[in-house]
Amino acid sequence: MDTRIQFRVDEETKRLAQKMAESQGRTLSDACRDLTEQLADQQRKAVSHDTWLTEQVNLAFDKLDTGGSAFIEHDQAKSRMTERKAKIRGRG
């Protein structure tokens, strides 16, 4: 079921927007619909990423709770990361 969205803008803004849309072979309604669909898609991606991130955090806590985690000192972690970055850069 389609929904109607209404909003108000001044006449000059509407005129200029219509002119730009027409220059692209579209109507102002088409342009507004496209923008709305783009915003909805961005929101879907944000929600999807948030869900993925929550799952990753939960997996990390599960690993911690089951004793599957190993902690290392900060300096050792920095050193490992430097080595890892060097390896990656060496490939490209």
Secondary structure, 3 states (H helix, E strand, C coil): CCCCCCCCCCHHHHHHHHHHHHHCCCCHHHHHHHHHHHHHHHHHHHHHHHHHHHHHHHHHHHHHHCCCCCCCCHHHHHHHHHHHHHHHHHHC
